[in-house]
Every structure is written in C-alpha cells, then in structure tokens.
Amino acid sequence: MVFARDDKEDSVVVKLTEFSYACDRSSSSNLIDDCLAVRWSAPEVLKRRKYGEASDVWSFGVLLWEIFTLATVPYYELTLNTQVVEAVTSGQTLTFPEGCPQSIYDDLMHPCWIMVAANRPTFTQLELAIQMQQHLCEERRRQELMRSDRIVSV
C-alpha cells in the first residue's frame, strides 16, 4: 500500500499494489524470514509462494480487517511469524472486528479468506459487493431520515 499526500489538494491518496512485491522471491531466500507481509499473506503464498489475484484478495481482506480494527496488527496474539504461518495454513482466519457491520464481514472480509484460492472472489466481484454495501448503507440512512422526520412532525 502506498500513501501519497497532495499538498495542493490537501488530500491523501491511497493506492493498493501487489502485496507479493514485499517478498524476496529468490530461490535461496527463507520466505518466513524474508517476506515482510507474512501476516497479510494467503496460505498458497506461505506454502508454495504462489502469487496472483487470489492471494492479493486475501491480503485485501486483511487490510479491511485492519481498517475496522483501527490498525490492529493482524494476528496480534501471535508473536512469531512461524506461528502466523501455522495458523493461516491450518485455516485460522481473523476474528470479527468489534463495531464492524456484520454484512461487511460476511460479504466482503470473510470471503477473501476462503482457503481454496480459486473460490475467493475476484476484485471485480468485490467491487460489486462494495457498491452493494454502499447502496444498503444509503438506503438505511434514507430510512432513518424518514423516521426522524416522522418523529419531528408528530
């Protein structure tokens, strides 16, 4: 992930990039020691160094989890990278973040962590799911405003 500040616009731009670039992929390297993104890496990356859209989707799910936990380190309860590798490759996923809407966890985050890479959503599918979440959120707001207008007018 890259953050850039535009002083003219007084805004921050966040760009997601392939998480696989954070790893030394030389054949002599030890993945657990050399991969800076162990806590964001998919099981197939940790087991076989297999990178692709599906492994980036896994990492995106971890990023979403970080956002909803206000930047908690993924698998914070595990102190060693080897423990994280064991947890991820055995199917352990991140817990439901307190305060996260259930639909965000169920429809966006959790599908990113499906163990079989081919069964994870694509970024195109995630984009559609995000648009659906936005639509649902706007609809809830509209209904809340309508309820509050009825309360005020009574």
N, C-alpha and C positions, 0 to 999 in steps of 0.2 A: 504494500500500500504506500502511496506517495502522497504527502500533503504539500500543497503549494499555496502561498499567500499572495494575493493580488492587491498590492497597496493602493492602486488607483481605484479599484472597485471595493476595497475594504471587505473582501470576501476570502473564503478558503475553498480551495478546490481539492477534492479527494479523488484520486484515481486508483482503481484496483488493477493490479498487474498479476501475472502468473506467479503464484507462490513458489513454484518449482525453481525459479531463478535464485531463491535464497539458499539453495543447496549446492554443495560441491559434488558434481556428478562424476568425478573421475573414478575410474575403476578401483584405485587404491585407497580411496577415502572410506572412512567409517561413517556411515550415514548418521548414526546417533550422535557422534561427536561433531560432525561437520555440517549437519543440516540445522540451520538456525530456526527452522519453523517446525520442529517436531510436534509441538502442541497444536499445530494447525494442519498437520499432515494426515492424509487419508490412509487407511490400512494398506492399500496397494502400494503406496509410496514407501511406507515403513517396511513392508515385507519384500517388495520386488523392485523398488524405485520406478514404478510405473506412473508416469505423469500424463495428464490430459485434462480435458474439460471436467471430467467427473471428479478428479482429485481437487481441482480448483473450486468446484461446487462444494465439496466437503469443507474446504478452508473458508469459503464464503459463509457457510453455516456457523462456523466457529466465530467469524467476525460478527455476525448478527448476535450471537450469544454474548460476545464482549460488549457490544453496544447496549444490550438490555441489562447487563450486569454492571454497567458504568465502568468498564475497562478492567474487570477482574481477569486475572491471568487464567487461561483455560487449564483445567485440571490442577488448580492451585493446591489442592490437597496432596498432590503427588510431587515430591521434591526432586526426584531424579528423572531424567529423560527416559531411561530404561523402563521405569515404572509407567510412564505415559505410553510408551510403545506397547508394553504388555497390555495395558488397559484398552487402548484403541484397537489393537489387533484381536483382542478377545471379545470385542463387541460393546464395550462400555462407551456410552455417549455422555455428553454434558447434561447436567440436570436442568430442570425447568427453572428459568430465571424468575426470581420474585418480582412481581409487578409487570411481567410480560403478558400481553394478551394471549389467551390460550390458542386463539386462531393463528397468531403469528408463529407460535412454537409448533403447532400441529401442521400448518400448511406451508411454512417457509423453512424454519430451522431444522426440525426433525427429519424431513425427507432428504436433506443434504447429507445426513449421516447414515443412510442405508448402506449396509456392509458391502453389498454387491454393486460395484461401480456402475454397471450398465443399467441398474434400476434407479439410480439417482436422477432427479430432474435435471434438465439442461438449463442453461442461463436464460434461454428464450422462455421456457416454461416457468422459471422463477420470476421473470419479468411480468408475465401474465398474472401470476399469483400475487405479486406485489400490487399490480394495478387493481386486482380484485379486492385486496385488503384496503387499499386507498378508497375504493368505491364504498365498501362496507363502513369504513370509518366516517366518510362524508354523510352517508345515509343515517348513521347513528346520531351524528351531530345535528342533522336536519330534524330528526325526530325529537331530540332533546330540546331544540329551539321551539318546535311546535308545542311541546308540553309546557315549556316555561311561558310561552305566550298565552296559553290557556289559563295557567295559574294566575298570571298578572291580570288578565281580563275578567276573572271571576269576581 
